[in-house]
Amino acid sequence: MGNFIDKTFTVIADILLKVLPASKQEKQAFSYYRAGMAAQSNGKYAEALENYYEALQVEEDPYDRSYTLYNIGLIYGNIGNNSQALEYYHQALELNSNLPQSLNNIAVIYHS
């Protein structure tokens, strides 16, 4: 089921990139983000991190940056680096206080 969802997301994302008015920089940031998500879902964390860091280099929108930072936090949490995960979850919340999944993951780390 996950593979179908990933493929569907990719098709929809490609359509949105073509249809929606976005700058070249915004499209580039989204492409990196999308590549990071694909790598992350396949367990390729180093590749995902590379793409997320590239997305952060070109993404200017704080809301979009918050989700990239959140996903970086997820990766660090998955590999057991809780201090790095917390750092990225907090950075995500600084940009987007309406990110309850970051708050939840922070609580889980402190609870464990």
C-alpha positions in Angstrom: 0.0 0.0 0.0 2.8 2.4 0.8 4.4 2.1 -2.6 1.0 3.0 -4.2 0.8 6.1 -2.0 4.3 7.1 -2.8 3.7 6.8 -6.5 0.4 8.7 -6.2 2.1 11.5 -4.3 4.8 11.7 -6.9 2.3 12.0 -9.7 0.3 14.6 -7.9 3.4 16.5 -7.0 4.6 16.6 -10.6 1.2 17.9 -11.7 1.2 20.6 -9.0 4.7 21.7 -10.0 3.6 22.2 -13.5 0.2 23.8 -12.8 0.8 26.0 -9.7 2.7 29.3 -10.1 6.0 28.8 -8.4 9.4 30.3 -8.8 12.3 28.1 -10.0 13.7 28.3 -6.5 10.4 27.1 -5.0 10.2 24.2 -7.4 13.8 23.2 -6.7 13.2 23.3 -3.0 10.1 21.1 -3.4 12.0 18.7 -5.7 14.7 18.2 -3.0 12.0 17.8 -0.3 10.1 15.2 -2.4 13.4 13.3 -3.1 14.1 13.4 0.7 10.6 12.0 1.5 11.1 9.2 -1.1 14.5 8.2 0.3 13.2 8.4 3.9 10.3 6.2 3.2 12.7 3.6 1.7 15.0 3.8 4.8 17.8 5.6 2.9 18.3 8.1 5.7 21.7 9.5 4.5 20.2 10.2 1.1 17.1 11.7 2.7 19.2 14.0 4.9 21.2 15.2 1.9 18.1 16.1 0.1 16.5 17.8 3.1 19.6 19.9 3.7 19.6 20.9 0.0 15.9 21.9 0.4 16.8 24.1 3.4 19.5 25.9 1.3 16.9 27.1 -1.2 13.6 27.1 0.7 12.6 30.5 2.1 9.1 29.9 3.2 9.1 29.3 7.0 6.0 27.0 6.9 7.7 24.7 4.3 11.0 24.9 6.1 9.3 23.7 9.3 8.2 20.4 7.6 11.7 19.8 6.3 13.1 20.4 9.8 10.5 18.1 11.2 11.4 15.3 8.8 15.1 15.7 9.6 14.1 15.3 13.3 12.2 12.2 12.4 15.3 10.7 10.8 17.6 11.5 13.8 15.0 10.0 16.1 14.8 6.9 14.0 18.5 6.3 14.2 18.5 6.9 17.9 20.1 10.4 18.0 17.5 12.0 20.3 19.5 15.1 21.0 19.7 16.0 17.3 16.0 15.0 16.8 15.0 17.4 19.6 17.1 20.2 18.1 15.3 19.9 14.8 11.8 19.5 16.3 12.4 22.7 18.2 13.6 24.5 15.1 10.5 23.3 13.3 8.3 24.6 16.1 10.0 28.0 16.0 8.9 28.4 12.4 5.5 26.8 12.8 3.9 26.6 16.2 1.0 24.6 14.7 3.0 21.4 14.3 1.6 19.1 16.9 3.6 16.1 15.6 6.8 17.8 16.7 5.4 18.4 20.2 4.3 14.8 20.3 7.7 13.5 19.3 9.4 15.8 21.8 7.2 14.4 24.5 7.9 10.8 23.4 11.7 11.4 23.6 11.4 12.9 27.1 9.1 10.2 28.3 11.5 7.4 27.2 
